[in-house]
Amino acid sequence: MEEQIALWIAGFSYPAVFLLLVLCGVGAPLSEELVVLTGGLVVARSGASFPIMVLAAYLGILAGDSALYRIGYALGPRVFTHPRLARMLPPTRVTLLQEMYMKRGPVAVWLARFLPGLRAPAYLLAGATRLPYRQFLLADGSAAWIPALGMTWLGVRFGPRVLADVQGGLRWLLALVLALGVAVLVRRWWKQRAALRASRILGVPEREA
């Protein structure tokens, strides 16, 4: 499968990356990381445009995620009883995602991209619960740049070595490290926001003349 993906991307370049990532988004048995890294490898070996490859990866990721959202939106509550989709939404996972949406709102969409096993369920649930698409697109669009740019650059810079690591399972370690880093940044941002809100409520003491 990996060799076939590499042949498709080498032969069709940007359109292949875009279409394969759309398929990844809707549940095809493909690795998103592998597709984007291979796109970077093609840039390194064939002289393809790095910015255009990143853009193709970004749009493909965004289109695949939006397709999941639209499926959830179209099905609504029926998504929980759908023969295939219900398997991605066990009660424990749904409870976790609902808590994330209640506490974080659209930020939960951003976080779900970096949490293994939660991306597809989170986007289905976002659609099924009628999270406004504009909010979904803003959150997902700001998150999708990270794998599109980062993985393409890794493919350009390190090539086959990184592909071998991803195929060997290192992608879960990379995802965990990235998720921890994101969690730290979000926590700092949330604390700063809470402190700013508290200062506005209490009022800032006026300086003496």
C-alpha positions as MATLAB code, in Angstrom:
seq = 'MEEQIALWIAGFSYPAVFLLLVLCGVGAPLSEELVVLTGGLVVARSGASFPIMVLAAYLGILAGDSALYRIGYALGPRVFTHPRLARMLPPTRVTLLQEMYMKRGPVAVWLARFLPGLRAPAYLLAGATRLPYRQFLLADGSAAWIPALGMTWLGVRFGPRVLADVQGGLRWLLALVLALGVAVLVRRWWKQRAALRASRILGVPEREA';
ca = [
       0.000    0.000    0.000;
       2.795    2.440    0.897;
       4.524    1.818   -2.438;
       1.272    2.394   -4.330;
       0.691    5.675   -2.503;
       4.206    6.806   -3.393;
       3.620    5.916   -7.062;
       0.325    7.839   -7.161;
       1.863   10.930   -5.597;
       4.955   10.727   -7.805;
       2.754   10.418  -10.880;
      -0.010   12.898  -10.084;
       1.703   15.136   -7.520;
      -0.550   17.750   -5.897;
      -3.950   16.327   -7.007;
      -2.976   12.896   -5.672;
      -2.064   14.339   -2.260;
      -5.335   16.259   -2.130;
      -7.555   13.322   -3.125;
      -5.781   10.799   -0.900;
      -6.171   13.096    2.103;
      -9.864   13.537    1.374;
     -10.170    9.747    1.381;
      -8.261    9.605    4.674;
     -10.737   12.055    6.149;
     -13.780    9.937    5.303;
     -12.360    6.719    6.679;
     -10.268    5.096    3.945;
      -7.568    2.789    5.386;
      -4.774    5.236    4.630;
      -2.324    7.062    6.855;
      -2.672   10.840    6.698;
       0.888   11.255    7.953;
       2.225    8.879    5.313;
       0.485   10.758    2.487;
       1.762   14.176    3.591;
       5.299   12.917    4.246;
       5.378   11.262    0.822;
       4.322   14.560   -0.717;
       7.336   16.173    0.942;
       9.585   13.403   -0.330;
       8.317   14.015   -3.874;
       9.166   17.715   -3.467;
      12.715   16.799   -2.442;
      13.258   14.371   -5.305;
      11.374   15.927   -8.208;
      11.706   19.640   -7.611;
       7.968   20.146   -7.082;
       6.887   23.330   -5.331;
       7.015   23.129   -1.543;
       4.356   25.864   -0.973;
       1.947   24.265   -3.456;
       2.451   20.820   -1.908;
       1.742   22.258    1.542;
      -1.374   23.960    0.168;
      -2.563   20.723   -1.468;
      -2.058   18.874    1.822;
      -3.840   21.598    3.778;
      -6.855   21.710    1.476;
      -7.047   17.907    1.357;
      -7.011   17.645    5.156;
      -9.607   20.399    5.450;
     -11.865   18.836    2.803;
     -11.707   15.413    4.458;
     -12.490   16.858    7.881;
     -15.371   18.907    6.448;
     -16.770   15.773    4.798;
     -16.863   14.067    8.200;
     -18.615   17.092    9.673;
     -21.188   17.076    6.866;
     -21.867   13.359    7.331;
     -22.496   13.937   11.025;
     -24.640   16.969   10.249;
     -26.756   15.058    7.725;
     -27.332   12.098   10.050;
     -27.864   14.027   13.282;
     -28.760   11.689   16.179;
     -28.876    8.757   13.742;
     -25.068    8.815   13.697;
     -25.149    6.943   17.035;
     -27.060    4.023   15.498;
     -25.442    3.959   12.065;
     -24.050    0.442   11.404;
     -20.525    1.667   10.599;
     -20.213    5.054   12.275;
     -21.581    3.999   15.660;
     -18.429    1.941   16.216;
     -16.411    5.172   16.313;
     -18.725    6.618   18.960;
     -18.740    4.329   22.006;
     -20.366    5.870   25.116;
     -17.075    6.582   26.887;
     -15.686    8.430   23.880;
     -18.901   10.380   23.361;
     -18.919   11.419   27.018;
     -15.331   12.623   26.795;
     -16.012   14.599   23.629;
     -19.192   16.136   25.035;
     -17.260   17.318   28.079;
     -14.601   18.795   25.812;
     -17.222   20.656   23.771;
     -18.980   21.930   26.900;
     -15.745   23.221   28.434;
     -13.841   24.340   25.335;
     -16.443   24.841   22.616;
     -14.877   25.027   19.133;
     -11.422   24.772   20.739;
     -12.254   21.080   21.230;
     -12.220   20.693   17.432;
      -8.703   22.142   17.369;
      -7.512   19.861   20.167;
      -9.111   16.723   18.696;
      -6.856   16.871   15.625;
      -3.836   16.116   17.834;
      -5.405   13.451   20.056;
      -5.045    9.943   18.578;
      -8.365    8.213   18.063;
     -10.515   11.295   18.675;
     -10.283   13.240   15.412;
     -12.916   11.402   13.368;
     -15.383   10.923   16.268;
     -14.990   14.572   17.294;
     -15.755   15.860   13.801;
     -18.733   13.532   13.364;
     -20.073   14.651   16.729;
     -19.508   18.316   15.850;
     -21.772   17.888   12.846;
     -24.334   15.707   14.617;
     -24.690   18.245   17.443;
     -24.999   21.112   14.944;
     -21.880   23.018   15.921;
     -21.962   25.977   13.485;
     -19.846   25.121   10.452;
     -18.162   28.519   10.533;
     -16.828   27.780   14.020;
     -15.815   24.271   12.991;
     -14.007   25.521    9.898;
     -12.166   28.241   11.818;
     -10.953   25.809   14.486;
     -10.078   22.987   12.096;
      -8.545   25.340    9.546;
      -6.165   26.800   12.120;
      -5.133   23.298   13.258;
      -4.737   21.703    9.829;
      -1.784   23.948    8.951;
       0.353   22.206   11.562;
       0.411   18.689   10.008;
       0.256   20.076    6.458;
       3.314   22.265    6.895;
       5.182   20.215    9.496;
       4.858   16.789    7.888;
       5.608   18.100    4.400;
       8.767   19.765    5.719;
       9.809   16.542    7.475;
       9.353   14.664    4.212;
      11.507   17.194    2.369;
      14.175   17.358    5.044;
      14.507   13.741    6.174;
      12.737   11.733    3.465;
      12.789    7.912    3.674;
      14.094    7.869    7.243;
      10.994    9.618    8.568;
       8.724    7.469    6.370;
      10.260    4.351    7.889;
       9.698    5.737   11.399;
       6.059    6.513   10.651;
       5.471    3.052    9.194;
       7.102    1.581   12.293;
       4.677    3.310   14.649;
       6.688    6.397   15.627;
       3.790    8.569   14.433;
       1.951    7.820   17.689;
       4.925    9.030   19.703;
       5.150   12.153   17.559;
       1.430   12.713   17.963;
       1.685   12.297   21.738;
       4.562   14.773   22.013;
       2.699   17.245   19.824;
      -0.498   16.781   21.830;
       1.335   17.427   25.102;
       2.892   20.562   23.669;
      -0.481   21.776   22.455;
      -2.051   21.056   25.847;
       0.613   23.148   27.596;
       0.083   26.069   25.224;
      -3.700   25.901   25.562;
      -3.439   25.764   29.352;
      -1.216   28.838   29.419;
      -3.578   30.668   27.065;
      -6.588   29.710   29.190;
      -4.913   30.916   32.406;
      -3.973   34.228   30.781;
      -7.531   34.650   29.523;
      -8.971   33.852   32.971;
      -6.595   36.319   34.618;
      -7.538   39.029   32.120;
     -11.236   38.370   32.664;
     -10.786   38.527   36.440;
      -8.932   41.830   36.183;
     -11.763   43.296   34.133;
     -14.372   42.153   36.637;
     -12.474   43.415   39.675;
     -11.331   46.577   37.962;
      -7.816   47.926   37.692;
      -6.883   50.298   40.537;
      -6.437   53.828   39.364;
      -3.011   55.355   39.726;
      -2.658   58.295   42.062;
      -1.941   61.591   40.402;
];
